[in-house]
Amino acid sequence: MLHYIGRSLLQLIPVLLGMTFIVFLIIRAIPGDPAQVILGQQATKEAVAALRASLGLDNPWYVQYFHYLGDLVTGNLGESMRTKVPVASELWPYLAATLELSLCAIILAVIIGVNAGIISAWFQNSWFDYMAMIIALIGVSMPIFWLGLMEQWVFGIQLDMLPTSGREDARNPVNPITYLYILDTILQGNFDQLVVVVQHLILPAFALATIPMAIIARMTRSSMLEVMRSDYVRTARAKGQKMFWVVYKHALKNAIIPVLTVIGLQMGLLLGGAILTETIFSWPGIGRYIYDAIGFRDYPVIQSGILVIAFIFIMINLFVDILYSVIDPRIKYN
Amino acid sequence: MKKKRLLSVGLLLVLVLSTLLAACSSDKKDGTESNTNTGDSKKEKTLVFGRGGDSVSLDPITVTDGESFKVTQNIFETLINFGKQDTTLQPGLATKWETSKDGLTYTFNLQEGVKFHDGTDFNAEAVVKNFNRWMSGNADKFPYFASMFGGFKGDKAAVIKDVKADGDYKLIITLNRAQAPFLKNLAMSPFGIASPTAFEKEGDKFGDNPVGTGPFKFVSWKRNDSVTIEKNKDYWKEGLPKLDKIVFRSIPDNSARLNALNTGEIDLADGINPSDAASIQSNKNLQIFERPSMNVGYLGLTTTRPPFDNVKVRQAVNYAIDKQAIVDAFFEGKAQVAKNPMPPVIEGYNDDVKGYEYNPKKAKELLKEAGYNGKEIELWAMPVPRPYMPDGQKVAEAIQKNLADVGMKAKIVSFEWATYLEKAAKGEADAFLLGWTGDNGDADNFLYTLLDESNIGSNNYTFFKNKETHKLLLEAQTETDEEKRNELYKKAQVIISEQAPWVPLAHSTPLLAGKANIVDFYPHPTGSDILSNVDIK
């Protein structure tokens, strides 16, 4: 097992290296001069030229690439061209905001999705089954943008139940320690703020969770249906075991492997969906950080941001692989 | 059996959900009540200002973006202020000033008894240190200094020669050459006076920890989220500021920002779509604020590309477009039809220029005279909304229809914003929609910046080149007699109108919306508002 993890981590290096190269080339292929964009329409030609030189943009691309790699090796993610702040020091608050949102979304998606799938399979062809699958179908095809604005309109404006933007009450901001606000407010024992933070999380987490929730529900249902027809489930039932235990203990364990794969993939995709959700709900996360950076052609931020997301994506997949063998001892990696 | 289980599971779900919702709503109520309670006892007045983007840096001299200035305008003060809602010159940190006859020496008397937020005294020496800091910089570090004052110490084109203190509260600035908009430039947000102690100590980090003399002190900045500033209790203007705290929150999406205003998460929102104005006006809890117009939206015709290298074709396009219809449809009437490249609030505006009326017949005749061969043109539509162009795509469609009516086929194309600007600057567009918001309320900042040959490759996107206007605009830059200067600009506008490198479309009125209880908020045409007078009733 350790051998497998070690090998996977080593394989990470060429994958990430290849990715830096592709990202580097793609963002430089888009027209738009960072110096011009950063200084804006008002800037003089001299100012733009001076900024280009100081950013090293007048070097050939391969020189820039090797500079970038050299910096990466020493753990330097570069400096934002626009704000002149080192990306490494700037990144964590954004990443933490996205992680908090994505984790809540995936937890929601898994709890609701898996259970809806199980119940649908359990009571196949019941009204619940039909309803759940229709809702799942709508969920898969619903644009996050539209859903987000609808949520704001219904739960924010019409029902006045939940806040529609940001992570906290701007009049009474959270004092960040880890930048994971739920954790921070608990650490500080500030439960009033904890409630506010959770309220802020509900709408964006639901918007972000909708698609994975629907996909997980459908996957769980079909996987469960297959398992429920198998002999050992019939045997368990014949032995008089309670249906609840048959479903949640015996059947689920075997049905969950493909679901796990889907969950792993969805977690990666979630980071992509986060860009839209973060924009609509003004969530100061990494998706918006990169999105803004693209508008300003802030190369170091785009490169490092994508690199970090790719790294997380790969780590999640590795984690899911390991989880397989924990759940199903027949899967071995040696 | 099965049904029973299902029922209990369903019941359980309903129970859990309703508890959750009840918890949410009761918390909300508690929260509001406790807020009002603290509000009554402490009477702390916080204004949450929702805007489209975050600041880049809070050291105003290092940036060029309006979102940064919105904040720094309240932390720093300039020697000279603009008027409440115009760009007339008013005393700021300088109580009065004198200009020598040759326009080369400026003497300023400074306000006494002012302190920076860190306790440093404000005096002539502090101002000299600020100027020395700016003048010894470079275009990369201090871009606006370069574009407004020609260059830095030692540069050939540099306007400022020397800045000296004469005693504690007198400042003398000598120039290398006269610059007519010099005082207006000094009033611009980037030239806010910073605490020398702070910028010497902080160096490059000063932008994260700004210290000025303004009505509000910097408190904290969560990047891409919010900037908080609080009342400067020792502010030198009696009774100001009225608010205790201001939070600038960035909410990039226009509809989301309006939603946040409706739910009360923010108190004031800028960047309101003209199409939302009616619904806001019908809401008793909200009010609309109009920012005086200092912009122009236009259709640029690249004068080096056929068919627009022919002046008759350009004039024909001017006759072909129904500007009033565009203003009515897409600006919801919140704009004035344009006939010059600068808005009427700017001194030197030539109201005698007749402009082109909507006359498709005349357009057709002109096209015929020009020998236009029916070549299809590319019409570029802006991909982003701007105050001077709320919906580029739709305006382009209207223009496309107008042009088709006179026999000119146009294909609408669009690019992502940074690409759009870069390609337009290279002269790759036939006709393109664009606009400009003034920096300092000076005619030079419109006519010279946008239509002089020196700015081809940067802001003169139409590549318009004309000897006469070039001569007039250069002369106006050094003419210190206001009247003579205005005459020069008026002449230039006549020629520009005849030569028609643009179809000036509209001067829009940007909209803001706020809660009904906000008083004394007067949006400034430059886009950076001083909020010291604003109060919440």
Chai-1 contact restraints between the chains, C-beta under 6 A:
chainA,res_idxA,chainB,res_idxB,connection_type,confidence,min_distance_angstrom,max_distance_angstrom,comment,restraint_id
A,P31,B,T419,contact,1.0,0.0,6.0,A-B,restraint_1
A,P31,B,E422,contact,1.0,0.0,6.0,A-B,restraint_2
A,G32,B,A418,contact,1.0,0.0,6.0,A-B,restraint_3
A,G32,B,T419,contact,1.0,0.0,6.0,A-B,restraint_4
A,G32,B,E422,contact,1.0,0.0,6.0,A-B,restraint_5
A,D33,B,E422,contact,1.0,0.0,6.0,A-B,restraint_6
A,V37,B,A418,contact,1.0,0.0,6.0,A-B,restraint_7
A,L39,B,T64,contact,1.0,0.0,6.0,A-B,restraint_8
A,L39,B,P143,contact,1.0,0.0,6.0,A-B,restraint_9
A,G40,B,T64,contact,1.0,0.0,6.0,A-B,restraint_10
A,Q42,B,T64,contact,1.0,0.0,6.0,A-B,restraint_11
A,A43,B,P143,contact,1.0,0.0,6.0,A-B,restraint_12
A,T44,B,A146,contact,1.0,0.0,6.0,A-B,restraint_13
A,T44,B,S147,contact,1.0,0.0,6.0,A-B,restraint_14
A,K45,B,S458,contact,1.0,0.0,6.0,A-B,restraint_15
A,E46,B,A139,contact,1.0,0.0,6.0,A-B,restraint_16
A,A47,B,A139,contact,1.0,0.0,6.0,A-B,restraint_17
A,A47,B,P143,contact,1.0,0.0,6.0,A-B,restraint_18
A,A47,B,A146,contact,1.0,0.0,6.0,A-B,restraint_19
A,A50,B,N138,contact,1.0,0.0,6.0,A-B,restraint_20
A,A50,B,A139,contact,1.0,0.0,6.0,A-B,restraint_21
A,A50,B,D140,contact,1.0,0.0,6.0,A-B,restraint_22
A,L51,B,D140,contact,1.0,0.0,6.0,A-B,restraint_23
A,S54,B,D140,contact,1.0,0.0,6.0,A-B,restraint_24
A,R82,B,V56,contact,1.0,0.0,6.0,A-B,restraint_25
A,T83,B,V56,contact,1.0,0.0,6.0,A-B,restraint_26
A,F123,B,L6,contact,1.0,0.0,6.0,A-B,restraint_27
A,Q152,B,N259,contact,1.0,0.0,6.0,A-B,restraint_28
A,G156,B,N259,contact,1.0,0.0,6.0,A-B,restraint_29
A,G156,B,T263,contact,1.0,0.0,6.0,A-B,restraint_30
A,I157,B,N262,contact,1.0,0.0,6.0,A-B,restraint_31
A,I157,B,T263,contact,1.0,0.0,6.0,A-B,restraint_32
A,M161,B,C24,contact,1.0,0.0,6.0,A-B,restraint_33
A,M161,B,S25,contact,1.0,0.0,6.0,A-B,restraint_34
A,P163,B,E265,contact,1.0,0.0,6.0,A-B,restraint_35
A,T164,B,N259,contact,1.0,0.0,6.0,A-B,restraint_36
A,T164,B,A260,contact,1.0,0.0,6.0,A-B,restraint_37
A,T164,B,T263,contact,1.0,0.0,6.0,A-B,restraint_38
A,S165,B,I251,contact,1.0,0.0,6.0,A-B,restraint_39
A,S165,B,A256,contact,1.0,0.0,6.0,A-B,restraint_40
A,S165,B,A260,contact,1.0,0.0,6.0,A-B,restraint_41
A,S165,B,E265,contact,1.0,0.0,6.0,A-B,restraint_42
A,A170,B,V48,contact,1.0,0.0,6.0,A-B,restraint_43
A,A170,B,S226,contact,1.0,0.0,6.0,A-B,restraint_44
A,A170,B,V247,contact,1.0,0.0,6.0,A-B,restraint_45
A,A170,B,R249,contact,1.0,0.0,6.0,A-B,restraint_46
A,R171,B,T46,contact,1.0,0.0,6.0,A-B,restraint_47
A,V195,B,D27,contact,1.0,0.0,6.0,A-B,restraint_48
A,T279,B,P252,contact,1.0,0.0,6.0,A-B,restraint_49
A,T279,B,D253,contact,1.0,0.0,6.0,A-B,restraint_50
A,I280,B,D253,contact,1.0,0.0,6.0,A-B,restraint_51
A,I280,B,A256,contact,1.0,0.0,6.0,A-B,restraint_52
A,S282,B,I251,contact,1.0,0.0,6.0,A-B,restraint_53
A,P284,B,N224,contact,1.0,0.0,6.0,A-B,restraint_54
A,P284,B,D225,contact,1.0,0.0,6.0,A-B,restraint_55
A,R297,B,A418,contact,1.0,0.0,6.0,A-B,restraint_56
